[in-house]
């Protein structure tokens, strides 16, 4: 997914993120997928996934 429209994106981070010293990411649901960013660099780069790509990404994390 390239150049997603992040206007009005509502970012959230895990409730478990405080326990890891602030090393966490935020995610936002988009119309066509999900965006991810570093919570400490809100103006920095964003990684975006379409719906299938997000499912594949999560599946790979759970099975690592």
PDBQT receptor file of N, H, CA, C and O in Angstrom, charges set to zero:
ATOM      1  N   UNK A   1       0.857  -1.160   0.000  1.00  0.00    +0.000 N 
ATOM      2  CA  UNK A   1       0.000   0.000   0.000  1.00  0.00    +0.000 C 
ATOM      3  C   UNK A   1       0.903   1.222   0.000  1.00  0.00    +0.000 C 
ATOM      4  O   UNK A   1       1.668   1.414   0.946  1.00  0.00    +0.000 OA
ATOM      5  N   UNK A   2       0.838   2.041  -1.020  1.00  0.00    +0.000 N 
ATOM      6  H   UNK A   2       0.217   1.885  -1.789  1.00  0.00    +0.000 HD
ATOM      7  CA  UNK A   2       1.719   3.200  -1.092  1.00  0.00    +0.000 C 
ATOM      8  C   UNK A   2       0.943   4.501  -0.898  1.00  0.00    +0.000 C 
ATOM      9  O   UNK A   2      -0.187   4.646  -1.364  1.00  0.00    +0.000 OA
ATOM     10  N   UNK A   3       1.568   5.427  -0.208  1.00  0.00    +0.000 N 
ATOM     11  H   UNK A   3       2.486   5.309   0.171  1.00  0.00    +0.000 HD
ATOM     12  CA  UNK A   3       1.014   6.761   0.033  1.00  0.00    +0.000 C 
ATOM     13  C   UNK A   3      -0.429   6.751   0.542  1.00  0.00    +0.000 C 
ATOM     14  O   UNK A   3      -1.314   7.311  -0.105  1.00  0.00    +0.000 OA
ATOM     15  N   UNK A   4      -0.671   6.127   1.683  1.00  0.00    +0.000 N 
ATOM     16  H   UNK A   4       0.048   5.673   2.208  1.00  0.00    +0.000 HD
ATOM     17  CA  UNK A   4      -2.043   6.125   2.203  1.00  0.00    +0.000 C 
ATOM     18  C   UNK A   4      -2.448   7.521   2.679  1.00  0.00    +0.000 C 
ATOM     19  O   UNK A   4      -1.601   8.323   3.070  1.00  0.00    +0.000 OA
ATOM     20  N   UNK A   5      -3.724   7.792   2.640  1.00  0.00    +0.000 N 
ATOM     21  H   UNK A   5      -4.412   7.140   2.323  1.00  0.00    +0.000 HD
ATOM     22  CA  UNK A   5      -4.255   9.051   3.146  1.00  0.00    +0.000 C 
ATOM     23  C   UNK A   5      -4.401   8.920   4.660  1.00  0.00    +0.000 C 
ATOM     24  O   UNK A   5      -5.240   8.160   5.144  1.00  0.00    +0.000 OA
ATOM     25  N   UNK A   6      -3.587   9.658   5.399  1.00  0.00    +0.000 N 
ATOM     26  H   UNK A   6      -2.905  10.274   5.005  1.00  0.00    +0.000 HD
ATOM     27  CA  UNK A   6      -3.593   9.578   6.861  1.00  0.00    +0.000 C 
ATOM     28  C   UNK A   6      -4.387  10.706   7.500  1.00  0.00    +0.000 C 
ATOM     29  O   UNK A   6      -4.377  10.857   8.721  1.00  0.00    +0.000 OA
ATOM     30  N   UNK A   7      -5.072  11.495   6.688  1.00  0.00    +0.000 N 
ATOM     31  H   UNK A   7      -5.080  11.372   5.696  1.00  0.00    +0.000 HD
ATOM     32  CA  UNK A   7      -5.902  12.570   7.212  1.00  0.00    +0.000 C 
ATOM     33  C   UNK A   7      -6.989  11.983   8.109  1.00  0.00    +0.000 C 
ATOM     34  O   UNK A   7      -7.753  11.116   7.685  1.00  0.00    +0.000 OA
ATOM     35  N   UNK A   8      -7.052  12.451   9.322  1.00  0.00    +0.000 N 
ATOM     36  H   UNK A   8      -6.431  13.156   9.667  1.00  0.00    +0.000 HD
ATOM     37  CA  UNK A   8      -8.066  11.969  10.254  1.00  0.00    +0.000 C 
ATOM     38  C   UNK A   8      -7.778  10.616  10.861  1.00  0.00    +0.000 C 
ATOM     39  O   UNK A   8      -8.631  10.059  11.553  1.00  0.00    +0.000 OA
ATOM     40  N   UNK A   9      -6.581  10.066  10.617  1.00  0.00    +0.000 N 
ATOM     41  H   UNK A   9      -5.889  10.518  10.056  1.00  0.00    +0.000 HD
ATOM     42  CA  UNK A   9      -6.237   8.759  11.193  1.00  0.00    +0.000 C 
ATOM     43  C   UNK A   9      -6.254   8.845  12.715  1.00  0.00    +0.000 C 
ATOM     44  O   UNK A   9      -5.762   9.812  13.297  1.00  0.00    +0.000 OA
ATOM     45  N   UNK A  10      -6.816   7.840  13.345  1.00  0.00    +0.000 N 
ATOM     46  H   UNK A  10      -7.216   7.054  12.873  1.00  0.00    +0.000 HD
ATOM     47  CA  UNK A  10      -6.862   7.760  14.808  1.00  0.00    +0.000 C 
ATOM     48  C   UNK A  10      -5.839   6.709  15.225  1.00  0.00    +0.000 C 
ATOM     49  O   UNK A  10      -6.030   5.513  15.006  1.00  0.00    +0.000 OA
ATOM     50  N   UNK A  11      -4.750   7.180  15.829  1.00  0.00    +0.000 N 
ATOM     51  H   UNK A  11      -4.594   8.152  16.006  1.00  0.00    +0.000 HD
ATOM     52  CA  UNK A  11      -3.648   6.307  16.214  1.00  0.00    +0.000 C 
ATOM     53  C   UNK A  11      -3.871   5.756  17.613  1.00  0.00    +0.000 C 
ATOM     54  O   UNK A  11      -4.417   6.433  18.485  1.00  0.00    +0.000 OA
ATOM     55  N   UNK A  12      -3.437   4.509  17.813  1.00  0.00    +0.000 N 
ATOM     56  H   UNK A  12      -2.994   3.959  17.105  1.00  0.00    +0.000 HD
ATOM     57  CA  UNK A  12      -3.541   3.885  19.140  1.00  0.00    +0.000 C 
ATOM     58  C   UNK A  12      -2.322   2.999  19.357  1.00  0.00    +0.000 C 
ATOM     59  O   UNK A  12      -1.698   2.524  18.409  1.00  0.00    +0.000 OA
ATOM     60  N   UNK A  13      -2.001   2.791  20.624  1.00  0.00    +0.000 N 
ATOM     61  H   UNK A  13      -2.508   3.178  21.394  1.00  0.00    +0.000 HD
ATOM     62  CA  UNK A  13      -0.915   1.868  20.944  1.00  0.00    +0.000 C 
ATOM     63  C   UNK A  13      -1.380   0.901  22.013  1.00  0.00    +0.000 C 
ATOM     64  O   UNK A  13      -2.358   1.151  22.718  1.00  0.00    +0.000 OA
ATOM     65  N   UNK A  14      -0.682  -0.180  22.121  1.00  0.00    +0.000 N 
ATOM     66  H   UNK A  14       0.113  -0.383  21.549  1.00  0.00    +0.000 HD
ATOM     67  CA  UNK A  14      -1.049  -1.246  23.054  1.00  0.00    +0.000 C 
ATOM     68  C   UNK A  14      -1.022  -0.746  24.491  1.00  0.00    +0.000 C 
ATOM     69  O   UNK A  14      -0.197   0.093  24.852  1.00  0.00    +0.000 OA
ATOM     70  N   UNK A  15      -1.925  -1.263  25.299  1.00  0.00    +0.000 N 
ATOM     71  H   UNK A  15      -2.596  -1.944  25.005  1.00  0.00    +0.000 HD
ATOM     72  CA  UNK A  15      -1.913  -0.941  26.726  1.00  0.00    +0.000 C 
ATOM     73  C   UNK A  15      -0.675  -1.541  27.395  1.00  0.00    +0.000 C 
ATOM     74  O   UNK A  15      -0.334  -1.150  28.511  1.00  0.00    +0.000 OA
ATOM     75  N   UNK A  16      -0.010  -2.466  26.745  1.00  0.00    +0.000 N 
ATOM     76  H   UNK A  16      -0.287  -2.784  25.838  1.00  0.00    +0.000 HD
ATOM     77  CA  UNK A  16       1.207  -3.089  27.271  1.00  0.00    +0.000 C 
ATOM     78  C   UNK A  16       2.460  -2.291  26.937  1.00  0.00    +0.000 C 
ATOM     79  O   UNK A  16       3.550  -2.663  27.373  1.00  0.00    +0.000 OA
ATOM     80  N   UNK A  17       2.342  -1.224  26.187  1.00  0.00    +0.000 N 
ATOM     81  H   UNK A  17       1.457  -0.922  25.833  1.00  0.00    +0.000 HD
ATOM     82  CA  UNK A  17       3.513  -0.504  25.703  1.00  0.00    +0.000 C 
ATOM     83  C   UNK A  17       4.278   0.220  26.796  1.00  0.00    +0.000 C 
ATOM     84  O   UNK A  17       5.476   0.450  26.630  1.00  0.00    +0.000 OA
ATOM     85  N   UNK A  18       3.655   0.587  27.898  1.00  0.00    +0.000 N 
ATOM     86  H   UNK A  18       2.682   0.400  28.032  1.00  0.00    +0.000 HD
ATOM     87  CA  UNK A  18       4.344   1.316  28.950  1.00  0.00    +0.000 C 
ATOM     88  C   UNK A  18       5.392   0.476  29.668  1.00  0.00    +0.000 C 
ATOM     89  O   UNK A  18       6.327   1.028  30.247  1.00  0.00    +0.000 OA
ATOM     90  N   UNK A  19       5.258  -0.821  29.642  1.00  0.00    +0.000 N 
ATOM     91  H   UNK A  19       4.498  -1.270  29.171  1.00  0.00    +0.000 HD
ATOM     92  CA  UNK A  19       6.171  -1.703  30.360  1.00  0.00    +0.000 C 
ATOM     93  C   UNK A  19       7.490  -1.930  29.635  1.00  0.00    +0.000 C 
ATOM     94  O   UNK A  19       8.397  -2.537  30.205  1.00  0.00    +0.000 OA
ATOM     95  N   UNK A  20       7.626  -1.465  28.403  1.00  0.00    +0.000 N 
ATOM     96  H   UNK A  20       6.889  -0.972  27.940  1.00  0.00    +0.000 HD
ATOM     97  CA  UNK A  20       8.839  -1.757  27.641  1.00  0.00    +0.000 C 
ATOM     98  C   UNK A  20       9.744  -0.543  27.454  1.00  0.00    +0.000 C 
ATOM     99  O   UNK A  20      10.552  -0.527  26.525  1.00  0.00    +0.000 OA
ATOM    100  N   UNK A  21       9.633   0.457  28.296  1.00  0.00    +0.000 N 
ATOM    101  H   UNK A  21       8.977   0.443  29.050  1.00  0.00    +0.000 HD
ATOM    102  CA  UNK A  21      10.514   1.612  28.220  1.00  0.00    +0.000 C 
ATOM    103  C   UNK A  21      10.196   2.561  27.092  1.00  0.00    +0.000 C 
ATOM    104  O   UNK A  21      11.052   3.360  26.711  1.00  0.00    +0.000 OA
ATOM    105  N   UNK A  22       9.010   2.506  26.549  1.00  0.00    +0.000 N 
ATOM    106  H   UNK A  22       8.315   1.858  26.859  1.00  0.00    +0.000 HD
ATOM    107  CA  UNK A  22       8.612   3.431  25.495  1.00  0.00    +0.000 C 
ATOM    108  C   UNK A  22       8.939   2.974  24.091  1.00  0.00    +0.000 C 
ATOM    109  O   UNK A  22       8.673   3.704  23.137  1.00  0.00    +0.000 OA
ATOM    110  N   UNK A  23       9.506   1.797  23.932  1.00  0.00    +0.000 N 
ATOM    111  H   UNK A  23       9.722   1.204  24.708  1.00  0.00    +0.000 HD
ATOM    112  CA  UNK A  23       9.823   1.271  22.603  1.00  0.00    +0.000 C 
ATOM    113  C   UNK A  23       8.568   0.608  22.041  1.00  0.00    +0.000 C 
ATOM    114  O   UNK A  23       8.365  -0.594  22.209  1.00  0.00    +0.000 OA
ATOM    115  N   UNK A  24       7.734   1.391  21.378  1.00  0.00    +0.000 N 
ATOM    116  H   UNK A  24       7.899   2.368  21.242  1.00  0.00    +0.000 HD
ATOM    117  CA  UNK A  24       6.485   0.821  20.883  1.00  0.00    +0.000 C 
ATOM    118  C   UNK A  24       6.073   1.491  19.576  1.00  0.00    +0.000 C 
ATOM    119  O   UNK A  24       6.657   2.489  19.153  1.00  0.00    +0.000 OA
ATOM    120  N   UNK A  25       5.086   0.932  18.970  1.00  0.00    +0.000 N 
ATOM    121  H   UNK A  25       4.611   0.121  19.313  1.00  0.00    +0.000 HD
ATOM    122  CA  UNK A  25       4.526   1.474  17.739  1.00  0.00    +0.000 C 
ATOM    123  C   UNK A  25       3.062   1.809  17.964  1.00  0.00    +0.000 C 
ATOM    124  O   UNK A  25       2.434   1.337  18.912  1.00  0.00    +0.000 OA
ATOM    125  N   UNK A  26       2.536   2.632  17.075  1.00  0.00    +0.000 N 
ATOM    126  H   UNK A  26       3.046   3.016  16.305  1.00  0.00    +0.000 HD
ATOM    127  CA  UNK A  26       1.114   2.956  17.071  1.00  0.00    +0.000 C 
ATOM    128  C   UNK A  26       0.531   2.457  15.762  1.00  0.00    +0.000 C 
ATOM    129  O   UNK A  26       1.225   2.406  14.746  1.00  0.00    +0.000 OA
ATOM    130  N   UNK A  27      -0.727   2.093  15.783  1.00  0.00    +0.000 N 
ATOM    131  H   UNK A  27      -1.290   2.134  16.608  1.00  0.00    +0.000 HD
ATOM    132  CA  UNK A  27      -1.418   1.659  14.573  1.00  0.00    +0.000 C 
ATOM    133  C   UNK A  27      -2.673   2.504  14.374  1.00  0.00    +0.000 C 
ATOM    134  O   UNK A  27      -3.257   3.021  15.327  1.00  0.00    +0.000 OA
ATOM    135  N   UNK A  28      -3.065   2.625  13.124  1.00  0.00    +0.000 N 
ATOM    136  H   UNK A  28      -2.591   2.205  12.350  1.00  0.00    +0.000 HD
ATOM    137  CA  UNK A  28      -4.300   3.342  12.778  1.00  0.00    +0.000 C 
ATOM    138  C   UNK A  28      -5.029   2.536  11.717  1.00  0.00    +0.000 C 
ATOM    139  O   UNK A  28      -4.430   2.102  10.733  1.00  0.00    +0.000 OA
ATOM    140  N   UNK A  29      -6.320   2.337  11.920  1.00  0.00    +0.000 N 
ATOM    141  H   UNK A  29      -6.807   2.689  12.719  1.00  0.00    +0.000 HD
ATOM    142  CA  UNK A  29      -7.131   1.673  10.904  1.00  0.00    +0.000 C 
ATOM    143  C   UNK A  29      -7.405   2.667   9.780  1.00  0.00    +0.000 C 
ATOM    144  O   UNK A  29      -7.816   3.802  10.021  1.00  0.00    +0.000 OA
ATOM    145  N   UNK A  30      -7.172   2.224   8.563  1.00  0.00    +0.000 N 
ATOM    146  H   UNK A  30      -6.838   1.302   8.368  1.00  0.00    +0.000 HD
ATOM    147  CA  UNK A  30      -7.428   3.041   7.383  1.00  0.00    +0.000 C 
ATOM    148  C   UNK A  30      -8.577   2.435   6.592  1.00  0.00    +0.000 C 
ATOM    149  O   UNK A  30      -9.003   1.311   6.857  1.00  0.00    +0.000 OA
ATOM    150  N   UNK A  31      -9.055   3.164   5.655  1.00  0.00    +0.000 N 
ATOM    151  H   UNK A  31      -8.709   4.077   5.440  1.00  0.00    +0.000 HD
ATOM    152  CA  UNK A  31     -10.153   2.667   4.819  1.00  0.00    +0.000 C 
ATOM    153  C   UNK A  31      -9.776   1.360   4.128  1.00  0.00    +0.000 C 
ATOM    154  O   UNK A  31     -10.588   0.439   4.034  1.00  0.00    +0.000 OA
ATOM    155  N   UNK A  32      -8.532   1.288   3.643  1.00  0.00    +0.000 N 
ATOM    156  H   UNK A  32      -7.872   2.036   3.719  1.00  0.00    +0.000 HD
ATOM    157  CA  UNK A  32      -8.101   0.119   2.879  1.00  0.00    +0.000 C 
ATOM    158  C   UNK A  32      -7.039  -0.723   3.574  1.00  0.00    +0.000 C 
ATOM    159  O   UNK A  32      -6.425  -1.581   2.939  1.00  0.00    +0.000 OA
ATOM    160  N   UNK A  33      -6.812  -0.497   4.860  1.00  0.00    +0.000 N 
ATOM    161  H   UNK A  33      -7.310   0.200   5.376  1.00  0.00    +0.000 HD
ATOM    162  CA  UNK A  33      -5.787  -1.269   5.539  1.00  0.00    +0.000 C 
ATOM    163  C   UNK A  33      -5.431  -0.700   6.894  1.00  0.00    +0.000 C 
ATOM    164  O   UNK A  33      -6.288  -0.200   7.622  1.00  0.00    +0.000 OA
ATOM    165  N   UNK A  34      -4.139  -0.785   7.224  1.00  0.00    +0.000 N 
ATOM    166  H   UNK A  34      -3.443  -1.191   6.633  1.00  0.00    +0.000 HD
ATOM    167  CA  UNK A  34      -3.640  -0.359   8.533  1.00  0.00    +0.000 C 
ATOM    168  C   UNK A  34      -2.315   0.350   8.334  1.00  0.00    +0.000 C 
ATOM    169  O   UNK A  34      -1.509  -0.053   7.496  1.00  0.00    +0.000 OA
ATOM    170  N   UNK A  35      -2.083   1.418   9.111  1.00  0.00    +0.000 N 
ATOM    171  H   UNK A  35      -2.737   1.745   9.792  1.00  0.00    +0.000 HD
ATOM    172  CA  UNK A  35      -0.804   2.122   9.095  1.00  0.00    +0.000 C 
ATOM    173  C   UNK A  35      -0.123   1.911  10.444  1.00  0.00    +0.000 C 
ATOM    174  O   UNK A  35      -0.787   1.756  11.469  1.00  0.00    +0.000 OA
ATOM    175  N   UNK A  36       1.213   1.907  10.431  1.00  0.00    +0.000 N 
ATOM    176  H   UNK A  36       1.753   2.033   9.599  1.00  0.00    +0.000 HD
ATOM    177  CA  UNK A  36       2.016   1.709  11.631  1.00  0.00    +0.000 C 
ATOM    178  C   UNK A  36       3.085   2.793  11.662  1.00  0.00    +0.000 C 
ATOM    179  O   UNK A  36       3.659   3.133  10.627  1.00  0.00    +0.000 OA
ATOM    180  N   UNK A  37       3.358   3.341  12.862  1.00  0.00    +0.000 N 
ATOM    181  H   UNK A  37       2.891   3.065  13.702  1.00  0.00    +0.000 HD
ATOM    182  CA  UNK A  37       4.425   4.330  13.011  1.00  0.00    +0.000 C 
ATOM    183  C   UNK A  37       5.078   4.177  14.382  1.00  0.00    +0.000 C 
ATOM    184  O   UNK A  37       4.517   3.560  15.287  1.00  0.00    +0.000 OA
ATOM    185  N   UNK A  38       6.260   4.743  14.517  1.00  0.00    +0.000 N 
ATOM    186  H   UNK A  38       6.716   5.244  13.782  1.00  0.00    +0.000 HD
ATOM    187  CA  UNK A  38       6.986   4.781  15.781  1.00  0.00    +0.000 C 
ATOM    188  C   UNK A  38       6.304   5.804  16.679  1.00  0.00    +0.000 C 
ATOM    189  O   UNK A  38       6.118   6.953  16.278  1.00  0.00    +0.000 OA
ATOM    190  N   UNK A  39       5.933   5.404  17.876  1.00  0.00    +0.000 N 
ATOM    191  H   UNK A  39       6.084   4.471  18.202  1.00  0.00    +0.000 HD
ATOM    192  CA  UNK A  39       5.207   6.313  18.770  1.00  0.00    +0.000 C 
ATOM    193  C   UNK A  39       6.059   7.495  19.227  1.00  0.00    +0.000 C 
ATOM    194  O   UNK A  39       5.516   8.513  19.657  1.00  0.00    +0.000 OA
ATOM    195  N   UNK A  40       7.379   7.377  19.141  1.00  0.00    +0.000 N 
ATOM    196  H   UNK A  40       7.820   6.550  18.791  1.00  0.00    +0.000 HD
ATOM    197  CA  UNK A  40       8.255   8.469  19.547  1.00  0.00    +0.000 C 
ATOM    198  C   UNK A  40       8.563   9.417  18.394  1.00  0.00    +0.000 C 
ATOM    199  O   UNK A  40       9.158  10.471  18.617  1.00  0.00    +0.000 OA
ATOM    200  N   UNK A  41       8.177   9.071  17.173  1.00  0.00    +0.000 N 
ATOM    201  H   UNK A  41       7.694   8.214  16.992  1.00  0.00    +0.000 HD
ATOM    202  CA  UNK A  41       8.462   9.894  15.997  1.00  0.00    +0.000 C 
ATOM    203  C   UNK A  41       7.189  10.030  15.164  1.00  0.00    +0.000 C 
ATOM    204  O   UNK A  41       7.099   9.491  14.061  1.00  0.00    +0.000 OA
ATOM    205  N   UNK A  42       6.229  10.738  15.689  1.00  0.00    +0.000 N 
ATOM    206  H   UNK A  42       6.302  11.176  16.585  1.00  0.00    +0.000 HD
ATOM    207  CA  UNK A  42       4.911  10.840  15.060  1.00  0.00    +0.000 C 
ATOM    208  C   UNK A  42       4.945  11.492  13.679  1.00  0.00    +0.000 C 
ATOM    209  O   UNK A  42       4.055  11.251  12.864  1.00  0.00    +0.000 OA
ATOM    210  N   UNK A  43       5.949  12.305  13.408  1.00  0.00    +0.000 N 
ATOM    211  H   UNK A  43       6.673  12.501  14.070  1.00  0.00    +0.000 HD
ATOM    212  CA  UNK A  43       6.069  12.935  12.098  1.00  0.00    +0.000 C 
ATOM    213  C   UNK A  43       6.953  12.119  11.157  1.00  0.00    +0.000 C 
ATOM    214  O   UNK A  43       7.145  12.489   9.998  1.00  0.00    +0.000 OA
ATOM    215  N   UNK A  44       7.480  11.025  11.654  1.00  0.00    +0.000 N 
ATOM    216  H   UNK A  44       7.324  10.724  12.594  1.00  0.00    +0.000 HD
ATOM    217  CA  UNK A  44       8.390  10.208  10.858  1.00  0.00    +0.000 C 
ATOM    218  C   UNK A  44       7.664   9.315   9.862  1.00  0.00    +0.000 C 
ATOM    219  O   UNK A  44       6.471   9.488   9.616  1.00  0.00    +0.000 OA
ATOM    220  N   UNK A  45       8.388   8.365   9.294  1.00  0.00    +0.000 N 
ATOM    221  H   UNK A  45       9.358   8.224   9.494  1.00  0.00    +0.000 HD
ATOM    222  CA  UNK A  45       7.813   7.496   8.272  1.00  0.00    +0.000 C 
ATOM    223  C   UNK A  45       6.711   6.600   8.819  1.00  0.00    +0.000 C 
ATOM    224  O   UNK A  45       6.660   6.293  10.010  1.00  0.00    +0.000 OA
ATOM    225  N   UNK A  46       5.844   6.198   7.925  1.00  0.00    +0.000 N 
ATOM    226  H   UNK A  46       5.885   6.448   6.957  1.00  0.00    +0.000 HD
ATOM    227  CA  UNK A  46       4.719   5.318   8.249  1.00  0.00    +0.000 C 
ATOM    228  C   UNK A  46       4.770   4.105   7.344  1.00  0.00    +0.000 C 
ATOM    229  O   UNK A  46       5.016   4.222   6.144  1.00  0.00    +0.000 OA
ATOM    230  N   UNK A  47       4.540   2.960   7.916  1.00  0.00    +0.000 N 
ATOM    231  H   UNK A  47       4.341   2.865   8.891  1.00  0.00    +0.000 HD
ATOM    232  CA  UNK A  47       4.461   1.713   7.161  1.00  0.00    +0.000 C 
ATOM    233  C   UNK A  47       2.985   1.384   7.006  1.00  0.00    +0.000 C 
ATOM    234  O   UNK A  47       2.249   1.376   7.993  1.00  0.00    +0.000 OA
ATOM    235  N   UNK A  48       2.544   1.116   5.796  1.00  0.00    +0.000 N 
ATOM    236  H   UNK A  48       3.141   1.122   4.994  1.00  0.00    +0.000 HD
ATOM    237  CA  UNK A  48       1.127   0.838   5.556  1.00  0.00    +0.000 C 
ATOM    238  C   UNK A  48       0.943  -0.542   4.944  1.00  0.00    +0.000 C 
ATOM    239  O   UNK A  48       1.725  -0.973   4.097  1.00  0.00    +0.000 OA
ATOM    240  N   UNK A  49      -0.101  -1.224   5.387  1.00  0.00    +0.000 N 
ATOM    241  H   UNK A  49      -0.736  -0.874   6.076  1.00  0.00    +0.000 HD
ATOM    242  CA  UNK A  49      -0.447  -2.559   4.911  1.00  0.00    +0.000 C 
ATOM    243  C   UNK A  49      -1.868  -2.545   4.369  1.00  0.00    +0.000 C 
ATOM    244  O   UNK A  49      -2.733  -1.866   4.921  1.00  0.00    +0.000 OA
ATOM    245  N   UNK A  50      -2.121  -3.291   3.289  1.00  0.00    +0.000 N 
ATOM    246  H   UNK A  50      -1.419  -3.843   2.840  1.00  0.00    +0.000 HD
ATOM    247  CA  UNK A  50      -3.515  -3.542   2.918  1.00  0.00    +0.000 C 
ATOM    248  C   UNK A  50      -4.032  -4.606   3.885  1.00  0.00    +0.000 C 
ATOM    249  O   UNK A  50      -3.258  -5.135   4.682  1.00  0.00    +0.000 OA
ATOM    250  N   UNK A  51      -5.297  -4.923   3.830  1.00  0.00    +0.000 N 
ATOM    251  H   UNK A  51      -5.926  -4.493   3.182  1.00  0.00    +0.000 HD
ATOM    252  CA  UNK A  51      -5.909  -5.833   4.808  1.00  0.00    +0.000 C 
ATOM    253  C   UNK A  51      -5.225  -7.202   4.821  1.00  0.00    +0.000 C 
ATOM    254  O   UNK A  51      -4.929  -7.730   5.893  1.00  0.00    +0.000 OA
ATOM    255  N   UNK A  52      -4.972  -7.778   3.655  1.00  0.00    +0.000 N 
ATOM    256  H   UNK A  52      -5.212  -7.349   2.784  1.00  0.00    +0.000 HD
ATOM    257  CA  UNK A  52      -4.332  -9.095   3.596  1.00  0.00    +0.000 C 
ATOM    258  C   UNK A  52      -2.896  -9.026   4.095  1.00  0.00    +0.000 C 
ATOM    259  O   UNK A  52      -2.444  -9.925   4.805  1.00  0.00    +0.000 OA
ATOM    260  N   UNK A  53      -2.181  -7.982   3.737  1.00  0.00    +0.000 N 
ATOM    261  H   UNK A  53      -2.548  -7.252   3.160  1.00  0.00    +0.000 HD
ATOM    262  CA  UNK A  53      -0.809  -7.809   4.193  1.00  0.00    +0.000 C 
ATOM    263  C   UNK A  53      -0.728  -7.695   5.705  1.00  0.00    +0.000 C 
ATOM    264  O   UNK A  53       0.191  -8.240   6.318  1.00  0.00    +0.000 OA
ATOM    265  N   UNK A  54      -1.687  -6.988   6.322  1.00  0.00    +0.000 N 
ATOM    266  H   UNK A  54      -2.433  -6.545   5.824  1.00  0.00    +0.000 HD
ATOM    267  CA  UNK A  54      -1.725  -6.851   7.775  1.00  0.00    +0.000 C 
ATOM    268  C   UNK A  54      -1.967  -8.209   8.442  1.00  0.00    +0.000 C 
ATOM    269  O   UNK A  54      -1.306  -8.544   9.426  1.00  0.00    +0.000 OA
ATOM    270  N   UNK A  55      -2.907  -8.983   7.911  1.00  0.00    +0.000 N 
ATOM    271  H   UNK A  55      -3.443  -8.710   7.112  1.00  0.00    +0.000 HD
ATOM    272  CA  UNK A  55      -3.165 -10.315   8.470  1.00  0.00    +0.000 C 
ATOM    273  C   UNK A  55      -1.918 -11.200   8.368  1.00  0.00    +0.000 C 
ATOM    274  O   UNK A  55      -1.589 -11.927   9.305  1.00  0.00    +0.000 OA
ATOM    275  N   UNK A  56      -1.240 -11.133   7.244  1.00  0.00    +0.000 N 
ATOM    276  H   UNK A  56      -1.508 -10.542   6.483  1.00  0.00    +0.000 HD
ATOM    277  CA  UNK A  56      -0.024 -11.924   7.049  1.00  0.00    +0.000 C 
ATOM    278  C   UNK A  56       1.065 -11.478   8.016  1.00  0.00    +0.000 C 
ATOM    279  O   UNK A  56       1.750 -12.314   8.605  1.00  0.00    +0.000 OA
ATOM    280  N   UNK A  57       1.229 -10.178   8.184  1.00  0.00    +0.000 N 
ATOM    281  H   UNK A  57       0.672  -9.498   7.705  1.00  0.00    +0.000 HD
ATOM    282  CA  UNK A  57       2.211  -9.633   9.108  1.00  0.00    +0.000 C 
ATOM    283  C   UNK A  57       1.941 -10.099  10.536  1.00  0.00    +0.000 C 
ATOM    284  O   UNK A  57       2.852 -10.577  11.211  1.00  0.00    +0.000 OA
ATOM    285  N   UNK A  58       0.706  -9.967  10.999  1.00  0.00    +0.000 N 
ATOM    286  H   UNK A  58      -0.034  -9.580  10.450  1.00  0.00    +0.000 HD
ATOM    287  CA  UNK A  58       0.353 -10.401  12.354  1.00  0.00    +0.000 C 
ATOM    288  C   UNK A  58       0.562 -11.901  12.532  1.00  0.00    +0.000 C 
ATOM    289  O   UNK A  58       1.069 -12.342  13.564  1.00  0.00    +0.000 OA
ATOM    290  N   UNK A  59       0.176 -12.674  11.540  1.00  0.00    +0.000 N 
ATOM    291  H   UNK A  59      -0.236 -12.315  10.702  1.00  0.00    +0.000 HD
ATOM    292  CA  UNK A  59       0.349 -14.116  11.606  1.00  0.00    +0.000 C 
ATOM    293  C   UNK A  59       1.836 -14.466  11.748  1.00  0.00    +0.000 C 
ATOM    294  O   UNK A  59       2.192 -15.346  12.531  1.00  0.00    +0.000 OA
ATOM    295  N   UNK A  60       2.697 -13.785  10.998  1.00  0.00    +0.000 N 
ATOM    296  H   UNK A  60       2.408 -13.069  10.362  1.00  0.00    +0.000 HD
ATOM    297  CA  UNK A  60       4.130 -14.077  11.075  1.00  0.00    +0.000 C 
ATOM    298  C   UNK A  60       4.689 -13.702  12.441  1.00  0.00    +0.000 C 
ATOM    299  O   UNK A  60       5.573 -14.391  12.950  1.00  0.00    +0.000 OA
ATOM    300  N   UNK A  61       4.194 -12.621  13.047  1.00  0.00    +0.000 N 
ATOM    301  H   UNK A  61       3.476 -12.061  12.633  1.00  0.00    +0.000 HD
ATOM    302  CA  UNK A  61       4.655 -12.239  14.385  1.00  0.00    +0.000 C 
ATOM    303  C   UNK A  61       4.240 -13.272  15.434  1.00  0.00    +0.000 C 
ATOM    304  O   UNK A  61       5.027 -13.630  16.310  1.00  0.00    +0.000 OA
ATOM    305  N   UNK A  62       3.012 -13.739  15.336  1.00  0.00    +0.000 N 
ATOM    306  H   UNK A  62       2.373 -13.448  14.624  1.00  0.00    +0.000 HD
ATOM    307  CA  UNK A  62       2.498 -14.693  16.312  1.00  0.00    +0.000 C 
ATOM    308  C   UNK A  62       3.213 -16.036  16.223  1.00  0.00    +0.000 C 
ATOM    309  O   UNK A  62       3.282 -16.773  17.206  1.00  0.00    +0.000 OA
ATOM    310  N   UNK A  63       3.741 -16.351  15.051  1.00  0.00    +0.000 N 
ATOM    311  H   UNK A  63       3.685 -15.752  14.252  1.00  0.00    +0.000 HD
ATOM    312  CA  UNK A  63       4.399 -17.647  14.843  1.00  0.00    +0.000 C 
ATOM    313  C   UNK A  63       5.921 -17.556  14.872  1.00  0.00    +0.000 C 
ATOM    314  O   UNK A  63       6.610 -18.494  14.469  1.00  0.00    +0.000 OA
ATOM    315  N   UNK A  64       6.440 -16.437  15.343  1.00  0.00    +0.000 N 
ATOM    316  H   UNK A  64       5.880 -15.675  15.670  1.00  0.00    +0.000 HD
ATOM    317  CA  UNK A  64       7.917 -16.269  15.416  1.00  0.00    +0.000 C 
ATOM    318  C   UNK A  64       8.459 -16.786  16.715  1.00  0.00    +0.000 C 
ATOM    319  O   UNK A  64       9.666 -16.728  16.948  1.00  0.00    +0.000 OA
TER     320      UNK A  64
